[in-house]
Amino acid sequence: MTVTFALAPDLANLSVAYQAVRSHTDALSAPLSNEDQCIQSMPDVSPTKWHRAHATWFFETFLLKPRLPGYSEHDPAFGYLFNSYYEAVGDRHPRPERGNLSRPSCEEVAAYRAHVDEAMAVLLAGELDRAAAEMVALGLHHEQQHQELLLMDIKHVLSSNRALWPAYCDLPAAPGGEPANGQPSPGWVGFDGGEVWIGHDGIGFAFDNEGPRHRAILPPYQLADRLVTCGQWLEFMADGGYDTPALWLSDGWYQRLEHGWEAPSYWDFHPEGGWRVFTLHGLQPLSLDEPVCHLSLYEADAFARWAGTRLPTEAEWEHAAADQRPEGNLGDNGRWHPAPAPSGSGLRQLFGDVWEWTASPYGPYPGFRPAPGAVGEYNGKFMVNQFVLRGGACVTPPGHIRATYRNFFHPHTRWHFSGMRLARDA
């Protein structure tokens, strides 16, 4: 499969960035059949065609309808079908029922995208004030989020067919890394802590939940120099990690019993071949040196207790990553699967591979205020009952991740590309 590179959307190259991001979404959906694109395998998953249409609805709703004179909607019903959670915009189709929509067809969704792209080309060719330009940039970063969700969701969809274990595409070689069983023992990197600055500095794009920038006080701490691996996780399992209530938070133990967790999501045990893992490239042998992926916060926390350590706070993680370039095994190489840590010293795998759970609940920074209007619903109203993850994953588009980026999920969820890094007090 050919991978197109999605640019980092900014205010200087909006037309070029718009074409790159939109074509990247089309490239991601190209390997999928119409049947693949219509399935919703659980309430948290959305069909591929819904992602394609919803990202298009965003541009139509927040840019074309209010700002392009004479714009005509492709289909007025799409405003109801493809609104996600914007209450201020109007009613919407229930999220758990998105898989019940056989119409519009995938071809009609493609026509909808083309209709909006043609109108956006007219809008972008004219004079845009700063508010409009910033809305275009937000729409592009929003679509990049849905590119990642598209891959996360189709992985869950394809995994539901356990008779065929179908692959989304072939597996390219790992980007760097070391041979199996060739990794030295994990090490630790220390930080002095003290008074540090956390949050986006206002230069370039950021989501509203990344600010305001503020001071935090950190005691001295250490971070593991790489992500926890599948080999380490097998040791946790062999030592009864899933069967020891003392390692688990109360709600986590309840979730483990209710859902029958005995291994990370997508792991499959074969009596003759041992553990395998389902990937976007089909069923693969479990690699001991690859980062463990598809963990709940509860599993990550239990592992940290078992290891005599803890999860980092998001402030610790951001402080450690502040001077690192946002590069790694991201979604620009078509691998879409975690890779072994590259050789070297110091902190590795801070960006890419897996989203790293932190011990920090997702809440507002000091002084946070949602933006006025419907776009204020983008992040602020979700600041409860979830935890923060940092660093991006192997499905995160390049140019979309930075040290201040705050992802968030409920602690019991596992279908996203989530893993962990250990921390401890210095």
C-alpha positions in Angstrom: 0.0 0.0 0.0 1.3 3.5 -0.8 1.2 5.9 2.1 0.6 9.6 1.4 2.2 12.1 3.8 -0.2 14.4 5.6 1.4 17.8 6.3 1.2 19.6 9.6 -1.7 22.0 9.0 -0.8 25.6 9.7 -2.0 29.0 8.6 0.7 29.5 6.0 -0.1 26.6 3.6 -3.8 25.8 4.2 -4.7 25.0 0.6 -1.8 22.5 0.3 -2.4 21.1 3.7 -6.1 20.7 3.0 -5.5 18.6 -0.2 -2.8 16.5 1.6 -5.0 15.7 4.6 -8.1 15.0 2.7 -6.3 12.7 0.2 -4.6 10.9 3.1 -8.1 9.9 4.4 -9.0 8.6 1.0 -5.8 6.6 0.9 -6.5 5.1 4.3 -10.0 3.9 3.3 -8.9 2.6 -0.2 -7.9 -0.9 1.0 -11.4 -1.5 2.5 -14.4 -2.9 0.8 -17.8 -1.3 1.1 -18.8 -4.0 3.5 -15.8 -3.3 5.7 -16.7 0.4 5.8 -20.2 -0.1 7.1 -19.6 -2.2 10.2 -19.8 -0.9 13.8 -18.4 -3.7 15.9 -19.1 -2.0 19.3 -20.5 1.3 20.5 -17.1 2.9 20.8 -16.2 2.1 17.2 -17.6 4.1 14.2 -17.8 2.8 10.6 -15.2 3.9 8.2 -17.7 5.7 6.0 -19.0 7.6 9.0 -15.5 8.9 9.8 -15.1 10.0 6.1 -18.5 11.8 6.2 -18.2 13.3 9.7 -14.8 15.0 8.9 -16.5 16.4 5.8 -19.5 17.6 7.8 -17.1 19.6 10.0 -15.9 21.7 7.1 -19.4 22.1 5.7 -20.9 23.1 9.1 -18.3 25.4 10.5 -16.9 27.0 7.3 -18.9 26.6 4.1 -22.4 27.2 5.4 -21.5 30.3 7.4 -18.8 31.7 5.1 -19.3 30.8 1.4 -22.1 32.8 -0.2 -24.4 30.6 -2.3 -23.1 27.3 -0.9 -25.7 24.5 -1.3 -25.7 21.5 1.0 -25.1 18.1 -0.7 -27.9 16.6 1.4 -29.6 18.4 4.3 -30.1 15.1 6.1 -26.3 14.7 6.5 -26.3 17.3 9.2 -28.3 14.9 11.4 -26.5 11.8 10.4 -22.9 13.0 10.7 -22.9 15.4 13.7 -21.0 13.6 16.4 -21.6 15.5 19.8 -22.1 19.1 19.0 -25.3 19.9 20.9 -25.3 23.5 19.9 -25.5 22.6 16.2 -28.6 20.4 16.4 -29.9 16.9 16.9 -27.8 13.9 15.8 -28.1 10.3 15.1 -27.3 8.1 18.1 -23.7 7.0 18.3 -24.3 3.3 19.1 -26.5 3.1 16.0 -24.1 4.3 13.3 -23.6 0.8 12.1 -27.3 0.5 11.3 -27.0 3.0 8.5 -26.8 1.2 5.1 -27.4 4.5 3.5 -25.8 6.7 2.4 -23.6 4.3 0.5 -19.8 4.6 0.4 -20.1 6.0 -3.1 -22.5 8.7 -1.9 -20.1 9.5 1.0 -17.3 9.9 -1.6 -19.6 12.2 -3.7 -20.2 14.2 -0.5 -16.5 14.6 0.1 -16.0 15.7 -3.5 -18.8 18.3 -3.2 -17.3 19.8 -0.1 -13.8 19.7 -1.4 -14.8 21.6 -4.5 -16.5 24.3 -2.4 -13.6 24.5 0.0 -11.2 25.1 -2.9 -13.3 28.2 -3.7 -13.2 29.3 -0.1 -9.5 28.8 0.3 -8.8 30.7 -3.0 -10.3 33.8 -1.5 -9.3 36.1 1.4 -9.7 34.4 4.8 -9.7 36.3 8.0 -7.7 34.9 10.9 -10.8 33.3 12.5 -11.6 31.4 9.3 -8.0 30.3 8.8 -7.8 29.0 12.3 -11.1 27.1 11.8 -9.6 25.5 8.7 -6.6 24.4 10.6 -8.8 23.0 13.4 -10.8 21.1 10.8 -7.6 19.6 9.3 -6.3 18.5 12.7 -9.8 17.2 13.5 -9.6 15.1 10.3 -6.2 13.8 11.3 -7.7 12.6 14.6 -10.3 10.7 12.6 -7.6 9.2 10.4 -6.2 7.6 13.6 -9.6 6.6 14.8 -10.4 5.1 11.4 -7.4 2.7 11.8 -8.2 2.0 15.4 -11.8 1.2 14.6 -11.2 -0.9 11.5 -8.7 -3.0 13.4 -11.5 -3.8 15.9 -13.9 -4.5 13.0 -11.5 -6.9 11.2 -10.7 -8.6 14.5 -14.3 -9.6 14.9 -13.9 -12.1 12.0 -11.9 -14.7 13.9 -12.3 -17.3 11.3 -10.4 -15.4 8.6 -8.3 -12.9 10.7 -8.3 -10.6 7.7 -5.4 -8.1 7.2 -5.9 -4.4 6.4 -2.6 -4.4 4.5 0.8 -6.1 4.4 3.3 -5.5 7.2 6.4 -3.5 6.2 9.7 -4.0 8.0 10.1 -2.4 11.4 11.6 1.1 11.3 15.0 0.5 13.1 14.8 -1.6 16.2 16.9 -4.5 17.2 16.7 -8.3 16.6 14.4 -10.4 18.7 15.8 -11.0 22.2 18.6 -8.5 21.4 17.5 -5.7 23.7 19.6 -5.0 26.8 17.8 -4.6 30.1 15.7 -1.4 30.4 17.4 1.5 32.1 16.3 4.7 33.9 16.7 8.4 33.1 16.6 10.9 35.9 15.1 14.4 36.1 15.7 17.0 38.8 12.1 18.3 38.7 11.6 21.6 40.4 9.5 24.4 39.0 8.6 23.7 35.4 6.3 25.1 32.7 3.6 22.8 31.3 1.2 23.4 28.4 1.4 24.9 24.9 3.2 28.2 24.5 0.7 29.6 21.8 3.2 29.3 18.9 1.6 27.2 16.2 -1.5 25.1 16.4 -2.7 23.4 19.6 -6.1 22.2 20.8 -7.7 24.3 23.5 -7.1 21.6 26.2 -3.3 22.0 25.8 -3.4 25.4 27.6 -3.1 27.7 29.3 0.6 27.3 29.9 1.2 27.2 33.6 3.8 26.3 36.3 4.0 23.0 38.0 6.2 21.7 40.8 7.8 18.3 40.3 9.8 16.3 42.8 12.9 14.5 41.3 11.8 11.5 39.3 12.9 8.9 36.8 11.4 7.5 33.6 12.1 4.2 32.0 14.2 4.7 28.9 11.8 2.7 26.8 8.3 1.3 26.7 7.2 -1.8 28.5 7.5 -4.8 26.1 5.4 -7.9 25.3 8.2 -10.0 26.9 7.9 -8.0 30.2 4.1 -8.4 30.0 4.4 -12.2 29.7 6.4 -12.2 32.9 3.6 -10.3 34.6 1.1 -12.8 33.4 3.2 -15.8 34.4 3.5 -14.3 37.9 -0.2 -14.2 38.3 -0.7 -10.5 37.5 -4.2 -11.0 36.2 -5.1 -13.1 39.3 -3.8 -11.0 42.1 -6.5 -8.5 43.4 -4.0 -6.6 45.5 -2.3 -5.3 42.3 -5.5 -3.8 41.0 -7.6 -0.8 41.7 -11.1 -1.8 42.8 -12.9 -0.8 39.6 -10.1 -2.3 37.6 -10.5 -5.6 39.3 -14.3 -5.5 38.7 -13.6 -4.8 35.0 -11.1 -7.6 34.8 -13.6 -10.0 36.2 -16.6 -8.7 34.1 -14.7 -8.9 30.8 -12.6 -11.9 31.6 -9.2 -10.1 30.9 -6.3 -12.6 30.9 -4.1 -10.8 28.4 -4.0 -7.5 26.5 -6.7 -7.0 23.8 -6.0 -8.7 20.5 -3.8 -11.4 22.0 -4.7 -14.9 21.1 -3.3 -18.1 22.5 -2.8 -21.1 20.2 -2.1 -24.4 21.9 0.5 -25.4 19.4 2.0 -22.0 18.5 1.7 -20.0 21.7 0.7 -16.4 21.9 -0.2 -14.5 18.7 -1.4 -11.0 18.3 -3.9 -9.6 15.8 -2.7 -6.5 13.9 -3.8 -4.4 11.0 -1.5 -6.8 9.1 -3.4 -9.9 10.2 -2.5 -12.4 12.9 1.2 -12.3 13.7 3.5 -14.2 16.2 4.0 -12.3 19.4 7.3 -10.4 19.4 8.9 -10.2 22.8 10.7 -6.9 22.1 7.8 -5.0 20.7 5.9 -2.6 23.0 2.9 -4.1 24.6 -0.2 -2.5 23.2 -4.0 -2.3 23.8 -3.9 -2.0 27.5 -6.5 -0.4 29.8 -5.4 2.1 32.4 -6.2 -0.5 35.0 -3.9 -3.1 33.5 -1.1 -0.5 33.1 -1.5 0.5 36.8 -1.5 -3.1 38.0 1.7 -3.8 36.0 3.4 -0.8 37.5 2.5 -2.0 41.1 3.7 -5.5 40.3 7.0 -3.9 39.1 7.4 -1.8 42.2 7.0 1.4 40.2 4.2 3.6 39.1 2.9 5.4 36.0 4.2 8.9 35.2 2.1 12.0 35.7 1.4 13.9 32.5 3.5 16.8 33.8 6.4 14.5 34.3 6.0 13.1 30.8 5.7 16.5 29.2 8.7 17.9 31.1 10.8 14.9 30.0 9.6 15.3 26.3 9.8 19.1 26.1 13.2 19.1 24.3 12.6 16.0 22.2 11.7 16.2 18.5 8.2 14.6 17.8 9.6 11.8 15.7 9.3 8.1 15.9 7.2 5.1 14.6 4.3 7.2 13.5 1.7 6.7 10.8 3.8 7.7 7.9 5.5 4.4 7.1 2.5 2.1 6.7 3.6 -0.2 9.6 0.7 0.7 11.9 2.1 -1.6 14.6 4.5 -0.9 17.5 8.2 -1.6 16.8 11.1 -2.5 19.1 13.0 0.3 20.7 15.8 1.6 18.6 19.3 1.1 19.8 21.0 3.9 21.7 20.8 5.6 25.1 18.5 8.0 26.8 14.8 8.3 26.4 13.4 6.4 23.4 10.0 5.8 22.0 8.5 9.0 23.5 6.7 9.7 20.3 4.9 7.0 18.2 4.4 3.3 18.8 1.8 3.5 21.5 -0.1 6.2 23.4 1.4 6.1 27.0 -1.0 6.0 29.9 -0.3 8.5 32.6 -1.6 8.6 36.2 -3.3 12.0 35.6 -7.0 12.3 35.3 -8.2 14.4 32.3 -9.2 17.8 33.6 -8.8 21.5 32.8 -5.5 23.3 33.3 -5.6 26.3 35.6 -7.5 29.1 33.9 -8.9 27.0 31.1 -12.0 28.3 29.4 -13.8 26.6 26.5 -14.1 28.6 23.3 -17.5 30.3 22.7 -20.0 28.6 20.4 -20.2 25.0 19.2 -16.5 24.5 18.8 -16.2 25.0 22.6 -17.7 21.5 22.9 -14.6 20.0 21.2 -12.7 19.1 24.4 -13.9 20.8 27.5 -17.1 18.9 28.2 -15.2 15.6 28.3 -13.0 16.6 31.2 -14.4 14.0 33.7 -13.9 10.3 34.4 -11.1 9.9 31.9 -7.2 9.7 32.0 -4.6 11.4 29.9 -2.3 9.6 27.4 0.8 11.1 25.8 3.1 10.7 22.9 1.1 9.4 19.9 1.1 6.0 18.4 2.0 4.1 15.3 -1.3 5.2 13.7 -0.9 8.9 14.5 -0.4 11.1 11.4 3.0 12.8 11.2 2.8 16.5 12.0 -0.1 15.9 14.3 1.7 15.1 17.6 3.7 17.4 20.0 4.9 17.2 23.5 1.9 19.1 24.9 -0.7 17.0 23.1 -3.3 15.5 25.6 -5.2 12.5 24.5 -7.8 11.0 26.8 -9.8 7.8 27.2 -11.8 6.1 29.9 -9.7 3.8 32.1 -11.4 0.6 31.1 -11.1 1.0 27.3 -8.5 -1.0 25.3 -9.3 -0.8 21.6 -7.0 2.3 21.1 -3.3 1.9 20.6 -2.4 2.3 24.3 0.7 1.1 26.2 2.9 2.3 29.0 6.2 3.6 30.3 7.3 3.1 34.0 8.2 5.9 36.3 9.5 6.1 39.9 10.5 8.6 42.5 14.2 9.5 42.4 
